[in-house]
Amino acid sequence: MQVIETVQLSKRFGNRTVVNNVSLEVQSGEIFGFLGRNGAGKSTFINMLTGIIRPTSGTIRMFGDDSGSEEWKRRIGVLPDYSTFYDSLTAAAHLHYFARVKGVSLTQQECNRILAAVELKEHATRKAKTFSFGMKKKLGIAQALVGDPELLFLDEPTSGVDVESALHIQELLRSLHAQGKTIFMTSHNLNEVEKICTRIAIMKNGKIGSLGSLDELQSAHQKWRHVSVRHSAFSAGEQTTLCTFVESLGRNLTWGDGRFSLQVDDEQKVATLIRALVQARIDIYGVHVEEPSLEKIFLEEESHV
């Protein structure tokens, strides 16, 4: 089921086009990573999806319905790019306040559960003015969880928090995903996106440049894969045949003592290679296939004119 669909969505501020005819679909149950450098149009795109600003043109459908209806807003939670809190309100009071604004009920038990999920339960009665930036980030995620939303929009959920807290937030996102929730998130932490997102889009100059799973992006951005194999010695009778066969699979073949490496243009050739070595009774001690990281893909995307 599609929970988000945009058709030719655009936003202009004066003569400047920030989001340019973006058509995108997000399916139920995805952790969708939305990437792009500062100024690429990510936050503007999210702000249109969540109803904070109106698009200049194009269509948005949420949960299969036109976004003109207000009912869908109770089914989403939002962590904006910059959360603002009231200094005089406690963490718990903030969640109850956001529940009233959203028009949903929030029991004290549910409030405590949400605060515990973001490691703020012991600070429930502390006023927001005493919170660090990282604690306010956690409170922002907590308010996004009020009302048990089906769809979460999280803009940089781990920026500004310490490493331990970032890892905890990543585990929280995996837990929410396991519960069937859909998460649409931006992040400058590409390693984080690489680990937890099921599909990724890279925005550049207001348009979607690359879109797909990490495997799909890797396949699109690197035709040749570098394969390294550590193995036992070839027998004298098999050596010539095996060497010729390995050479036929790819290019830039190099041999070492009990190891070799080459480049192949199809991952199926890796399986063919391993199968042939096993059939020849060669012991395989290690195989490493080098794939492009999300960081490399992102930098390549940014370098394209």
MIKOLKE-67539 format. One record per residue: x, z, y of N, C-alpha, C in turn; residue in three letters. Coordinates in steps of 0.05 Angstrom, whole numbers, plus 5000, padded with zeros to 4 digits. Layout:
N
XZYXZYXZYALA;...
END
This chain:
305
501750004976500050005000501750005025MET;501049845044502549835070501550065087GLN;503350235096502650445115503250365144VAL;505150185147505850075174506049775172ILE;504749635190505049355192505049275222GLU;507149125230507249015257507348715255THR;505948585273505948295274506648205302VAL;509048075305509947965330509848175353GLN;510848415346510648635366512848615386LEU;512148635412514048605434513448815455SER;515648895469515349065492517348975514LYS;516248925537517848855560517549055582ARG;519749115596519749285619520649105642PHE;518849015659519548815679520448555666GLY;522848475673523948225662525548275637ASN;525748525629527548595606525848625581ARG;526448475560525048495534526648685516THR;525448905509526749115494526249075464VAL;523749005457522948945429521748665430VAL;522848485412522248205415521048085389ASN;518348075389516847945367517648045339ASN;517548305335518348425310515948435291VAL;516248315268514248335246515548495223SER;514248715215515448895196513249035179LEU;513849075154512049225136513549455123GLU;512249685122513349915108511350005088VAL;512150035063510350105042510150405038GLN;507950495027507550785021509750885003SER;510851115009512851244992515751164997GLY;516251005018518950935024520351135042GLU;522951155040524551275061525851035075ILE;524850965098525650725111527650785134PHE;530050685131532050735151532050515172GLY;531950595197531750405220534250435237PHE;536050245236538650265248539050075272LEU;540950145288541649975311543250145331GLY;544950015346546450165366544650265388ARG;545650435406544050525429543250285446ASN;540650275453539750055469538649825453GLY;538749845426537749625409534749595410ALA;533349805417530449795418529049975397GLY;530650145383529550305361527450505371LYS;528150665391526350865401523850745414SER;524150525428521850385439519950295417THR;521150185396519450095373517950325361PHE;519250555356517950785345515750895364ILE;516450895390514450995410511950825410ASN;512250565405509850395403508250455377MET;509750495355508350555330506850825331LEU;507951015346506651285347504751315370THR;504351105385502351115407503251235433GLY;505851285435506951395460506951195482ILE;507550945476507450725495505950495483ILE;504750325500503250095491505049855489ARG;504649685469506149435467505249245488PRO;507149065496506448845514504748645499THR;505448585475503948395458504448465429SER;502848345412503148385383501048585372GLY;501248635346499248795332500649015316THR;499449255315500349475298498049555281ILE;498549575255496549685236497849925222ARG;496350145222497250395208495250455186MET;496350495162494650565138492550345133PHE;493250095140491549875135489449825156GLY;489349995177487349965198488749905225ASP;487249785243488249735270488849995284ASP;491150005298491950255310490350335334SER;488250175341486550255363484950505357GLY;484450565332483150805324485051045327SER;483951275336485651505340485951675315GLU;484251625295484151805272486851805257GLU;488351585257490851575242492951765253TRP;492651855278494652035289494852305275LYS;492552385263492652635247494152605221ARG;494652355213495952305188498952265190ARG;499952285215502852245219504052495231ILE;506752525228508252725242510552585256GLY;511352685279513352555296515452745306VAL;517952675301520252795314521352595333LEU;520752625360521752425379524652435383PRO;525752245398528652235403529552475419ASP;527752595434528552835450526153025450TYR;526353245436524153445435524453645457SER;522153715470522153915491520354145482THR;521254385486519754625478519354815502PHE;517454995499516855185519518555435515TYR;520155505535522055725533520755985524ASP;518356035534517056295530515556315503SER;515356095488513956105462515856145439LEU;515056285419516656325395516356075377THR;518056065356517955845338515155825325ALA;514156055316511456055303509355975323ALA;509456075347507456005368507455705374ALA;509855585373510055305378508455145356HIS;508755225331507455085310504355115312LEU;503455355319500555395323499555225346HIS;501155215367500455055391500254755383TYR;502254655369502154375361499854315342PHE;499054505326496854475308494254435324ALA;493954595345491554575362491454305376ARG;493854225387493953965400493253735381VAL;494153755357493753545337490953555326LYS;489553785329486853815318486853875288GLY;488854015278488954085250489154395248VAL;488454495225488654785220491454855210SER;492255105216494855195207494655495202LEU;494755575177494655855169497455975174THR;497556245175500156375179501956325155GLN;500756315131502256255107503555975108GLN;501955775117503055505120505155495141GLU;504755645163506755655185509355765174CYS;509255975159511656095147513055905128ASN;511355755112512555575093514055345107ARG;512955245129514255035144516855135156ILE;516755365168519155475181521355535160LEU;520555625136522455665114523755405106ALA;522155185106523154925097525354825115ALA;525354905140527354815159529355045166VAL;529355255150531155485153530755635180GLU;528255655188527655805213525756045209LEU;525156105184523156315179524056585191LYS;526656645189527656905199527756905230GLU;527356665242527256645271524456595282HIS;522456645266519656575273518756705299ALA;519756945304518757095328520757065352THR;522856915348524656875371523656655390ARG;524156695415523256505435525056265436LYS;523956035441525455775440527755775460ALA;527655925482529755925501532356035490LYS;532256185468534656295455535756115434THR;534455895428535255715406537555535415PHE;539355485396541455285400540255005397SER;541854795404540854525401540054465372PHE;541754555354541154505325538554635316GLY;538054885326535655025319533154885331MET;533454785355531254635367530654375351LYS;532754255340532454015324530754085299LYS;531454315287529854405263526954465271LYS;526554595294523854655303522354395308LEU;523754185317522453925321521553805295GLY;523153835274522353745247520053905237ILE;520054165242517854345234515254255246ALA;515254195273512754125286511753855275GLN;513653675266512853425254511353465227ALA;511953695214510753745188508053885190LEU;507253965214504654105217502353915209VAL;500454015194498153855185498753695160GLY;501053735147501653605122501353305124ASP;502753165143502352885147503252715124PRO;502052475121502752285100505152115108GLU;505552085134507651905145509152055167LEU;511852065164513552205183515252005198LEU;515352025225517251875241519352075251PHE;521752035243523952215249526152065263LEU;526552125289528651995305531052175305ASP;533152095291535652245288535252535278GLU;534152575254533452835245535853025241PRO;538252925238540553105233542653105255THR;542052965277544052955299544153235312SER;546553325318546953575332546853825315GLY;546453795289546454025271549054035256VAL;549754275246552254305230551954175203ASP;554254145190554253995164552454115144VAL;552454385141550854515121547854465127GLU;547054485152544254435160543454145155SER;545353965161544753675157544253625127ALA;545853745109545453715081542753825072LEU;542054055084539454185078537154005086HIS;537353885110535253705120535053455102ILE;537353355093537253125074535753195049GLN;536253435038534853525014531853565020GLU;531253655044528353675052527053405052LEU;528453205062527252935063526852825035LEU;528752875017528452794989526052934976ARG;525753194983523453344972520853234982SER;520653165008518253055019517652775007LEU;519752625003519452364989518352394961HIS;519352594947518452654920515552724919ALA;514552844941511752914944509952674950GLN;511252444954509652204960509452124989GLY;510852275006510652215035512351975042LYS;511551835063513151615073514651705097THR;517251635099518951725121520151485134ILE;519851465160521051255176522951385195PHE;525551335191527551495205529751315218MET;530751415240533151295252535451485248THR;537851385247540151565245542651405252SER;544551545265547251425269549151495247HIS;548151675229549751755206549251555183ASN;550951345182550551135163550851225134LEU;552651415130552951525103550351665093ASN;549051805112546551935106544351725098GLU;544151515114542251305108542851175081VAL;545351125076546250995051545351165027GLU;545451435030544851605008541851645003LYS;540251655024537451735019535351525024ILE;536051305038533951115045533450905023CYS;530950845018530350644998530450365008THR;529950335035530150075047531150115076ARG;532549905086533949935112533449685129ILE;532949725155532849505174534949555195ALA;536249345204538249365226537149205250ILE;536749345272535749215296538049155315MET;537948915327539948845347538548685369LYS;538948765393537748625416534748585413ASN;533348795403530448785401529348635378GLY;531048535360530148385336531248515311LYS;529848465288530948555263532948345252ILE;535448435249537448255239537548245208GLY;537848485196537948495167535848695157SER;534748645133532648805122532748795092LEU;532649035079532549035050533649305039GLY;533749325013535049555001538049535005SER;539449755000542349745003543649534985LEU;542649514960543649304942543149024953ASP;540848984964540148724976541948655000GLU;542448855017544148815040546948755031LEU;547848905011550648855001550948574989GLN;548948484975549048214963549048004985SER;547548055006547347855028549947845044ALA;551348075046553648085064556248055050HIS;556248045023558748005009558347844984GLN;559047594985558647424961560647504940LYS;563247554948565247614929565647914926TRP;565648014901566048294895568848324882ARG;570248534891572848594880572548784856HIS;573548694833573248854808576048934798VAL;576349194793578849294781578249424754SER;579949364734579549464707582149584697VAL;581949834686584249954671583549944641ARG;585549864625584949794597587449854580HIS;586949854553589149874534590549604532SER;592849604518594349354516592849144499ALA;593148894509592048664493593948624469PHE;592648554446594348484423595648214428SER;597848164414599247904418597547664412ALA;595747694392594147464384591847414404GLY;591047614418588747584437589647544465GLU;592147594472592947604500592447334514GLN;593247114503593046854517590046784521THR;588446824500585546764502584246934522THR;584747204522583447384541584347324569LEU;586847274573587847224600586546974612CYS;586346764595585046514604582146564611THR;580746724594577946784599577546944625PHE;579147144629578947304654579347124678VAL;581446954677581946774699579646584706GLU;578046524685575846334689573446464703SER;573446724705571146864716571146884747LEU;573546864759573646914788576046804801GLY;576946934822579246844837580947084845ARG;583347014855585247224865585847434843ASN;586347334819586947514796589747614799LEU;590047874795592748004795592848184770THR;595248174757595648334732597648554738TRP;597148784725599049014727599449124700GLY;600749364698601249494673598749634664ASP;597249514645594849634635592549614655GLY;592649424673590449394692590549104703ARG;588249024713588148764728585848784748PHE;585848604767583648594787583148304794SER;580748244802579947984810577447994827LEU;576747774839574247754854572247574839GLN;569747674837567647514824565347474844VAL;563847254840561747184859558947254848ASP;558847384825556347454813556747714797ASP;555047914802555348164788554948134757GLU;553547924749553147874721555847824707GLN;557747714722560347654711561847914705LYS;561248124718562448384711561548474684VAL;558948444678557948514652559148334630ALA;559448074636560647884617563447964611THR;564948044631567748124629567948364611LEU;566348574616566548814600565748764571ILE;563748604567562748534540565048394524ARG;566448214537568548064523570848254516ALA;571548444533573648634527572948814504LEU;570448904504569449084482569548934456VAL;568548684456568548524431571348474420GLN;573348464439576148424430577448694423ALA;575848904422576849174415578949274435ARG;578549204460580249314482578949564493ILE;580449784494579350034505579250014536ASP;577050084547576750064577576850354588ILE;578750404605579150674616577750714643TYR;577250484656575850514682575250234693GLY;572850224706572049974720571150054748VAL;572149924768571249974795570449714808HIS;567949704818566949464832566549544861VAL;568049424879567949484907565649344921GLU;563749494932561549384946561849444976GLU;560849274994561049345022559349585029PRO;560549775044559050005053556949925074SER;555050105079553050055100554450035127LEU;556650185131558150175156559249895160GLU;560449775139561549505141559349305147LYS;557049335133554749155138553849175167ILE;553649425176552649475204554549345224PHE;557149385220559149275238559148965238LEU;558748855214558648555212556148455226GLU;553948595223551448515237551748525267GLU;553148735277553548765305555448555317GLU;557248455299559248265309558147985311SER;555847935298554647665299553347615326HIS;553847385337552647325363549747245359VAL;
END
